[in-house]
Amino acid sequence: MTDRPNVVVVLARCRYSRQPFGVRFEEKLPGRWIADWAFAIQEQAASREGYDRASIEGKFGFDPDYPGCPYCFARKLVRCGHCRRVLCYDGKEGQLTCPWCGASGRVTGTAGQVDVSGDR
């Protein structure tokens, strides 16, 4: 009998198209989460599946085969400092506008926790 992997899907939005997508994270080691898949999803379906309430804590990385955002193909993610929700990031610009709440800010630091339930 094999252990099932600890998998969490986090809801994100493309910063360009503003479309929602899911990001699959798998816990490879305790507290070490790797994003290995991303897929387009309707917000209602994501809510039904609980992706908009996901919360994971630890260190985050990306599998070399992670495809990135299904809309713009950006291979990084950031969390909005205002609404705490996740969006794609191409790593090039320091100033972003959140597609969830419209807040603008600079990209700084690293996340040790992703909690996408936010304040809604």
C-alpha positions in Angstrom: 0.0 0.0 0.0 1.5 3.4 -1.0 0.9 6.7 0.7 -1.1 9.2 -1.3 0.8 12.5 -1.9 -0.2 15.5 0.0 -1.7 17.8 -2.7 -3.3 21.2 -2.5 -4.7 23.3 -5.4 -4.5 27.0 -5.0 -6.7 29.4 -6.9 -4.7 32.2 -8.8 -5.5 34.8 -11.5 -3.5 35.8 -14.5 -2.4 39.4 -14.0 -2.9 40.1 -17.7 -6.2 38.4 -18.7 -7.6 38.4 -15.1 -8.8 34.8 -15.7 -8.7 32.3 -12.8 -6.5 29.2 -12.8 -5.6 26.5 -10.4 -2.0 25.7 -9.3 -1.4 22.2 -8.0 1.2 22.0 -5.2 2.6 18.7 -3.9 4.4 18.4 -0.6 7.6 16.6 -1.5 9.1 16.8 1.9 7.5 18.1 5.1 7.0 21.8 4.6 8.4 21.8 1.1 5.8 22.5 -1.6 6.4 22.2 -5.3 4.1 23.6 -7.9 3.9 21.1 -10.7 0.8 21.8 -12.7 -1.5 24.8 -13.6 -4.8 24.7 -15.4 -7.6 27.0 -16.4 -10.7 26.8 -14.3 -14.0 28.7 -13.9 -14.2 30.5 -10.5 -17.5 28.7 -9.6 -15.9 25.3 -10.1 -12.9 26.4 -8.1 -15.1 27.5 -5.3 -17.1 24.2 -5.4 -13.8 22.3 -5.1 -12.5 24.5 -2.3 -9.5 25.8 -4.2 -10.4 29.4 -3.1 -10.0 28.3 0.6 -6.7 26.5 0.3 -3.9 27.2 2.8 -0.4 25.8 2.8 2.7 26.7 4.8 6.4 26.1 4.2 8.9 26.7 1.5 7.7 26.9 -2.1 9.4 25.9 -5.4 8.5 25.0 -9.0 9.0 21.7 -10.8 11.2 22.1 -13.9 8.2 21.0 -16.0 5.7 23.4 -14.3 3.9 24.9 -17.3 3.1 28.3 -15.8 0.0 30.4 -16.1 -2.3 28.8 -18.8 -3.0 32.3 -20.2 0.3 34.2 -20.3 2.7 31.3 -19.5 4.4 33.3 -16.6 6.2 30.7 -14.5 6.2 32.5 -11.1 3.6 33.4 -8.6 3.2 36.2 -6.1 0.8 37.0 -3.4 -0.9 40.4 -3.2 0.1 42.2 0.0 -3.4 43.7 0.2 -6.0 41.0 -0.5 -3.4 38.1 0.1 -4.6 36.3 -3.1 -2.3 34.7 -5.7 -1.4 35.9 -9.2 1.0 35.0 -11.9 4.3 36.9 -12.3 6.8 36.9 -15.1 9.7 38.0 -12.8 10.4 41.1 -14.9 8.5 44.0 -13.4 8.8 45.2 -9.8 5.4 47.0 -9.8 2.2 45.0 -10.2 -1.5 45.6 -10.1 -3.5 42.8 -8.5 -6.1 41.3 -10.8 -8.2 40.4 -7.7 -8.5 43.7 -5.8 -6.8 46.3 -8.0 -4.1 47.2 -5.4 -0.7 48.1 -6.8 2.7 47.5 -5.2 6.2 46.3 -5.6 7.2 42.7 -5.5 9.4 42.0 -2.4 10.3 39.1 -0.2 9.3 35.5 -0.3 6.2 33.7 1.0 6.3 31.2 3.8 2.6 30.7 3.7 -0.1 30.8 1.1 -3.6 31.3 2.3 -6.0 32.3 -0.5 -9.2 32.6 1.5 -8.4 36.4 1.8 -10.8 39.0 3.0 -13.9 38.9 0.8 
